[in-house]
Amino acid sequence: MKLSSIIPLFIAAALTVTGCQSNQKKVAVKVDTTNNWAILPFTKLDSVNPVLGPGRGNFIDPILKTKVLWESKDVFNPAIVNRGGKIWMLYRAQDSTGKPAGTSRIGLAVSTDATHFVRKPTPVLYPDKDDYQKLEWQGGCEDPRVVEDGRGTYYMTYTAFDGTTARLLIATSTDLINWKKHGSVFAKADSGKYAGKWSKSGSIVSTYKKSGKVIATKINGKYWMYWGDTQIWAATSTDLINWTPVKMQAGEKPPVKLRSQALNMPELKITLPTREGKFDSDLVESGPPAILTDRGIVLIYNSRNVPSFGDKTLAEGTYAASQALFDKNDPTKLIKRLDHYFMKPEKPYERSGQVNQVCFVEGLAIFDNHWYLYYGTADSKIAVATSAVK
């Protein structure tokens, strides 16, 4: 069931056209005068935040062959699953070894009330002496997002980081504890052309059930995924494991001047560009699994600001969150976009940490008739905000 009936019917902000770099032709995005497609407002649960901080868990690292305090430095950027009436949080945890800022592993914590969590003492996904060690060591396994196929299998997209290059990988599980790695999501696309390139943040388009399940859903016979940082691209799949990036059509031009990682993939179609003069001027990056509704596909996304060519009211490097709407029959077609962020760093634990000025949204679930949105704070802790399901 799609969520048109439970999208809030209010949003107290105007929308605008999609901005582009000054030397590019602007692409018009229709203004929705009803303003009823976005999920808003979200309220931070200050009484319980942050809901998770660094822990005392330890295990014998299979590569180092010694005991490590795998979550002692920072925990952040979690995936969320509502399973069996409980919230299962798969979170990124760092120790103080590895490079450049510690090895990342994926831990698991479970809650019966969505705010108080009990951790599993050992990580559930981590660099190992396996086929993917060279991709994951020493940086680790980062920033998971999880969906299911409705038949009992969960699919986790995550970032493998070797200390130099980020690559988008995928793993599967039936119990959220034991995971099978499948390697790069792009391993089979164009003879592996994109498997070695910088890629991360896979947000698979899904239907959010009132029961809490997040089910990957095909559109015109294919699964769709938004991915990337700096800009956001799209990819398609028939099996949720092997993905093919979407390319521009003949004669099509990118909506922004290419820079950074986009220079290495100039033929790919940018679905959500950065905007000069706004809070999302320097970077856009996928948030939780995208939400398929009757009005379209809602993508909650993260952004980074540089005041010199962005929002001059926000601090340098501020990560804030916003939302965009894509056509439900053509997931590459951007039709509406908020002209504002709905979340920014405000609390001390959001403004100061491993990386300052960061609210990074990544996990979303329906629980107890509310949306629960989990986010990393300053790349150091995890917090949550809620919005009533309408």
C-alpha positions as CSV (number, residue, x, y, z in Angstrom):
1,M,0.0,0.0,0.0
2,K,1.3,3.4,-0.9
3,L,1.3,6.3,1.5
4,S,-0.8,9.0,-0.1
5,S,-3.3,8.7,2.7
6,I,-0.7,9.2,5.4
7,I,1.4,12.0,4.0
8,P,0.9,15.2,6.1
9,L,-1.4,17.7,4.6
10,F,0.6,20.7,5.7
11,I,4.1,22.2,5.2
12,A,4.9,25.7,6.2
13,A,7.2,26.7,3.5
14,A,7.2,27.6,-0.2
15,L,8.8,25.6,-3.0
16,T,11.0,26.9,-5.7
17,V,12.5,26.0,-9.0
18,T,15.6,23.8,-9.0
19,G,18.6,26.0,-9.1
20,C,21.7,25.4,-11.2
21,Q,25.2,26.7,-11.4
22,S,25.3,30.2,-12.9
23,N,26.8,29.0,-16.3
24,Q,24.2,26.4,-16.9
25,K,20.7,26.5,-18.2
26,K,18.1,26.3,-15.4
27,V,15.7,23.4,-15.2
28,A,12.2,24.4,-14.1
29,V,10.6,22.4,-11.4
30,K,6.8,22.8,-11.0
31,V,5.7,24.5,-7.8
32,D,3.1,22.5,-5.9
33,T,0.6,25.0,-4.4
34,T,-1.0,22.3,-2.2
35,N,2.3,21.6,-0.5
36,N,1.1,18.2,0.8
37,W,3.7,15.8,-0.5
38,A,6.5,16.2,2.0
39,I,6.8,14.5,5.4
40,L,6.7,17.4,7.9
41,P,7.1,18.6,10.5
42,F,9.7,16.6,12.3
43,T,10.4,17.3,16.0
44,K,13.6,16.3,17.7
45,L,13.1,14.2,20.8
46,D,15.3,16.3,23.0
47,S,14.2,14.5,26.2
48,V,16.0,11.3,25.0
49,N,18.6,12.5,22.5
50,P,21.1,11.4,21.7
51,V,19.7,7.9,21.8
52,L,23.0,6.2,21.2
53,G,26.6,7.1,21.9
54,P,30.0,5.3,21.9
55,G,30.0,1.9,23.6
56,R,32.2,-0.6,25.4
57,G,31.7,-3.5,23.0
58,N,34.8,-5.5,22.1
59,F,35.6,-8.4,19.8
60,I,38.6,-10.2,18.2
61,D,39.2,-8.4,14.9
62,P,39.8,-11.2,12.3
63,I,42.4,-9.1,10.4
64,L,44.4,-7.7,13.3
65,K,43.8,-10.9,15.4
66,T,43.6,-8.9,18.5
67,K,40.8,-7.5,20.7
68,V,39.5,-4.1,19.6
69,L,37.0,-1.7,21.2
70,W,35.1,-1.5,18.0
71,E,32.5,1.2,19.0
72,S,34.6,3.2,21.5
73,K,35.2,6.3,19.5
74,D,32.0,7.3,17.6
75,V,28.6,5.8,16.6
76,F,26.5,7.5,13.9
77,N,24.5,7.1,10.6
78,P,22.2,4.2,11.2
79,A,19.8,2.1,9.2
80,I,16.5,1.3,10.8
81,V,14.2,-1.8,10.5
82,N,10.8,-2.3,12.2
83,R,10.7,-6.1,12.7
84,G,8.5,-8.0,15.1
85,G,7.2,-4.8,16.7
86,K,10.7,-3.7,17.6
87,I,13.1,-1.2,16.1
88,W,16.4,-2.7,14.9
89,M,19.2,-0.2,14.5
90,L,22.2,-1.1,12.3
91,Y,24.6,1.6,13.1
92,R,28.1,2.7,12.0
93,A,30.7,2.5,14.8
94,Q,34.3,3.5,14.8
95,D,37.3,2.6,16.9
96,S,40.5,4.6,17.1
97,T,42.6,2.4,14.8
98,G,42.5,2.3,11.0
99,K,42.5,5.3,8.6
100,P,41.8,8.0,8.2
101,A,39.7,8.4,11.4
102,G,39.3,4.9,12.7
103,T,37.9,1.6,11.3
104,S,34.1,1.5,10.8
105,R,32.0,-1.5,11.5
106,I,28.2,-2.1,11.6
107,G,26.7,-2.7,15.0
108,L,23.2,-3.8,16.0
109,A,20.9,-2.4,18.7
110,V,17.3,-3.2,19.4
111,S,14.5,-1.2,21.1
112,T,10.9,-1.9,22.1
113,D,10.0,1.8,22.3
114,A,12.2,3.3,19.5
115,T,14.3,5.4,21.9
116,H,16.0,3.1,24.4
117,F,18.3,0.5,22.8
118,V,20.1,-2.6,23.9
119,R,23.2,-3.4,21.9
120,K,24.6,-6.6,20.6
121,P,28.1,-6.8,22.0
122,T,29.9,-7.6,18.7
123,P,29.5,-6.1,15.2
124,V,27.4,-7.8,12.6
125,L,29.2,-6.5,9.5
126,Y,32.9,-5.6,9.4
127,P,36.1,-6.0,7.4
128,D,37.2,-9.6,7.3
129,K,39.7,-11.8,5.6
130,D,37.4,-12.3,2.7
131,D,37.0,-11.3,-1.0
132,Y,36.3,-7.7,0.0
133,Q,39.1,-7.0,2.4
134,K,41.0,-4.8,0.0
135,L,37.8,-2.6,-0.4
136,E,37.0,-2.4,3.3
137,W,40.3,-2.2,5.1
138,Q,41.3,-0.1,6.9
139,G,38.5,2.4,6.5
140,G,35.8,-0.1,7.1
141,C,32.0,-0.6,6.5
142,E,30.0,2.6,6.7
143,D,26.6,4.1,6.5
144,P,24.1,1.3,6.0
145,R,20.6,1.5,4.6
146,V,18.3,-1.5,4.7
147,V,15.1,-2.6,2.9
148,E,13.5,-6.0,2.4
149,D,12.0,-7.9,-0.5
150,G,8.8,-9.0,1.2
151,R,9.9,-12.7,1.1
152,G,12.1,-12.6,4.2
153,T,15.4,-11.2,2.8
154,Y,16.9,-7.9,3.9
155,Y,19.2,-6.0,1.6
156,M,21.8,-3.6,3.0
157,T,23.6,-1.1,0.9
158,Y,26.7,0.2,2.6
159,T,29.9,2.0,1.8
160,A,33.2,0.2,1.8
161,F,36.2,2.5,2.4
162,D,39.8,1.4,2.0
163,G,41.1,4.7,3.3
164,T,41.2,6.3,-0.1
165,T,38.1,5.5,-2.1
166,A,34.5,4.9,-1.1
167,R,32.6,2.2,-3.0
168,L,28.9,1.2,-2.7
169,L,28.5,-2.5,-1.7
170,I,25.6,-4.7,-0.8
171,A,24.9,-7.5,1.6
172,T,21.9,-9.7,2.4
173,S,20.5,-11.3,5.5
174,T,17.3,-13.1,6.8
175,D,17.8,-12.2,10.4
176,L,19.7,-8.9,10.5
177,I,22.5,-10.5,12.3
178,N,24.2,-12.8,9.8
179,W,25.1,-11.0,6.6
180,K,26.3,-12.3,3.2
181,K,28.5,-9.8,1.3
182,H,27.9,-9.6,-2.5
183,G,30.5,-6.9,-3.3
184,S,30.0,-3.8,-5.5
185,V,26.5,-3.0,-6.6
186,F,28.0,-2.0,-10.0
187,A,30.3,-5.1,-10.4
188,K,28.4,-6.3,-13.5
189,A,27.4,-2.9,-15.0
190,D,29.3,-2.0,-18.2
191,S,31.9,-4.7,-17.6
192,G,32.6,-3.3,-14.1
193,K,33.3,0.2,-15.4
194,Y,31.8,1.9,-12.3
195,A,32.8,-0.7,-9.6
196,G,36.1,1.1,-8.9
197,K,34.8,4.6,-9.0
198,W,33.8,6.6,-5.9
199,S,30.2,5.7,-5.0
200,K,28.1,5.6,-1.8
201,S,24.7,6.1,-0.1
202,G,22.3,3.7,-1.8
203,S,18.7,4.7,-1.2
204,I,16.4,2.0,-2.7
205,V,12.9,3.1,-3.6
206,S,10.4,1.3,-1.3
207,T,6.9,1.2,0.0
208,Y,6.6,2.0,3.7
209,K,3.8,-0.1,5.1
210,K,1.7,0.9,8.1
211,S,3.0,-2.3,9.7
212,G,6.4,-0.8,9.7
213,K,7.9,-2.9,6.9
214,V,10.0,-1.1,4.2
215,I,9.5,-3.1,1.0
216,A,11.6,-2.5,-2.1
217,T,9.1,-1.9,-4.9
218,K,9.5,-2.2,-8.7
219,I,8.5,0.6,-11.0
220,N,7.9,-0.5,-14.6
221,G,9.5,-3.8,-13.9
222,K,12.7,-2.5,-12.2
223,Y,13.9,-1.6,-8.8
224,W,15.3,1.9,-8.5
225,M,18.0,3.4,-6.3
226,Y,19.2,6.9,-5.7
227,W,22.9,7.0,-4.8
228,G,26.0,9.2,-4.6
229,D,27.3,12.3,-2.9
230,T,28.3,15.7,-4.4
231,Q,25.4,15.0,-6.8
232,I,22.7,12.3,-6.6
233,W,22.4,9.8,-9.5
234,A,20.0,6.8,-10.1
235,A,20.4,3.1,-10.9
236,T,18.1,0.2,-11.7
237,S,18.1,-3.5,-10.9
238,T,16.0,-6.6,-11.4
239,D,17.4,-8.5,-8.4
240,L,18.3,-5.8,-5.8
241,I,22.0,-7.0,-5.9
242,N,23.3,-6.0,-9.3
243,W,22.6,-2.4,-10.3
244,T,23.1,-0.4,-13.5
245,P,23.7,3.4,-13.3
246,V,21.3,5.5,-15.4
247,K,23.0,7.4,-18.2
248,M,21.9,10.6,-19.9
249,Q,20.1,10.3,-23.2
250,A,21.8,11.5,-26.5
251,G,22.0,15.3,-26.5
252,E,21.2,15.6,-22.8
253,K,23.4,17.9,-20.7
254,P,24.0,17.8,-17.0
255,P,22.0,20.4,-14.9
256,V,25.1,21.6,-13.1
257,K,28.8,22.1,-13.9
258,L,30.5,18.8,-13.2
259,R,33.1,18.8,-10.4
260,S,34.6,16.4,-7.9
261,Q,33.4,12.7,-8.4
262,A,31.0,13.7,-11.2
263,L,34.0,14.4,-13.4
264,N,34.8,10.7,-13.4
265,M,31.3,9.8,-14.6
266,P,30.2,12.6,-16.9
267,E,27.8,10.4,-18.9
268,L,25.6,9.5,-15.9
269,K,22.3,11.4,-15.4
270,I,22.2,13.6,-12.3
271,T,18.8,13.3,-10.8
272,L,19.2,15.7,-7.9
273,P,21.8,18.5,-8.3
274,T,23.3,20.9,-5.9
275,R,21.9,24.5,-5.9
276,E,24.0,27.6,-5.9
277,G,23.0,30.2,-3.2
278,K,21.2,27.6,-1.0
279,F,21.9,25.3,1.9
280,D,22.5,22.4,-0.5
281,S,25.2,24.3,-2.5
282,D,28.2,22.1,-2.0
283,L,26.9,18.5,-1.7
284,V,23.7,16.5,-1.8
285,E,23.6,12.9,-0.6
286,S,20.8,10.3,-0.3
287,G,19.1,9.8,3.1
288,P,16.9,6.8,4.1
289,P,15.3,4.5,1.5
290,A,13.2,6.6,-0.8
291,I,9.4,6.6,-0.1
292,L,7.0,5.6,-2.9
293,T,3.7,7.4,-2.6
294,D,0.7,8.0,-4.8
295,R,2.0,11.6,-5.4
296,G,5.5,10.5,-6.3
297,I,8.8,9.3,-4.8
298,V,9.8,11.3,-1.7
299,L,13.6,11.4,-1.2
300,I,14.8,12.7,2.1
301,Y,18.3,13.9,1.4
302,N,21.4,15.4,3.2
303,S,23.2,18.5,2.0
304,R,26.4,20.4,2.8
305,N,26.7,24.2,2.6
306,V,29.6,26.5,1.7
307,P,28.7,30.1,2.5
308,S,30.8,31.6,-0.2
309,F,28.5,30.2,-2.8
310,G,25.6,28.9,-0.7
311,D,23.5,29.9,2.3
312,K,25.4,32.7,4.1
313,T,23.4,32.2,7.3
314,L,24.7,28.7,7.8
315,A,28.2,27.8,9.1
316,E,30.9,26.4,6.8
317,G,30.3,22.8,6.1
318,T,26.8,22.6,7.7
319,Y,25.0,19.4,6.9
320,A,21.2,20.0,6.8
321,A,18.3,17.8,5.6
322,S,15.6,18.4,3.0
323,Q,13.2,16.6,0.7
324,A,12.6,16.2,-3.0
325,L,9.8,14.6,-5.0
326,F,10.3,12.5,-8.2
327,D,7.7,11.2,-10.7
328,K,6.4,7.8,-9.5
329,N,6.6,6.5,-13.1
330,D,9.9,8.1,-14.0
331,P,12.2,8.1,-10.9
332,T,14.7,10.3,-12.7
333,K,12.2,13.1,-13.2
334,L,12.4,15.7,-10.4
335,I,9.0,17.4,-10.1
336,K,9.1,19.3,-6.8
337,R,11.7,20.2,-4.2
338,L,11.7,22.0,-0.9
339,D,13.2,25.4,-0.9
340,H,14.4,25.0,2.7
341,Y,16.0,22.5,5.0
342,F,13.7,20.9,7.7
343,M,16.6,19.9,10.0
344,K,19.9,21.5,10.8
345,P,22.5,21.3,13.7
346,E,21.3,23.1,16.8
347,K,22.3,21.1,19.9
348,P,25.8,21.0,21.2
349,Y,26.1,17.3,20.2
350,E,25.0,18.2,16.7
351,R,27.4,21.1,16.3
352,S,30.6,19.7,17.9
353,G,32.2,16.3,17.4
354,Q,34.3,14.3,15.0
355,V,32.9,16.5,12.2
356,N,31.3,19.7,13.3
357,Q,27.9,21.1,12.3
358,V,26.3,17.8,11.1
359,C,22.8,16.3,11.2
360,F,22.9,13.4,8.8
361,V,19.6,11.6,8.3
362,E,19.7,7.9,7.3
363,G,17.2,5.7,9.1
364,L,13.4,6.0,8.8
365,A,10.6,3.8,10.0
366,I,6.9,3.9,10.9
367,F,6.5,2.9,14.6
368,D,3.5,3.5,16.9
369,N,1.7,5.6,14.2
370,H,4.7,8.0,13.9
371,W,7.6,8.4,11.6
372,Y,10.9,7.9,13.4
373,L,13.8,9.6,11.6
374,Y,17.3,8.6,13.0
375,Y,20.3,10.7,12.2
376,G,24.0,11.0,13.0
377,T,25.1,14.0,15.0
378,A,28.5,15.5,14.3
379,D,29.6,12.0,13.2
380,S,29.7,11.1,16.9
381,K,26.3,10.1,18.2
382,I,22.8,9.1,17.1
383,A,19.6,11.1,17.6
384,V,15.9,10.8,16.6
385,A,13.1,13.0,15.4
386,T,9.4,12.2,14.9
387,S,6.5,13.2,12.9
388,A,2.9,12.0,13.3
389,V,1.6,9.7,10.5
390,K,-1.4,11.4,8.9
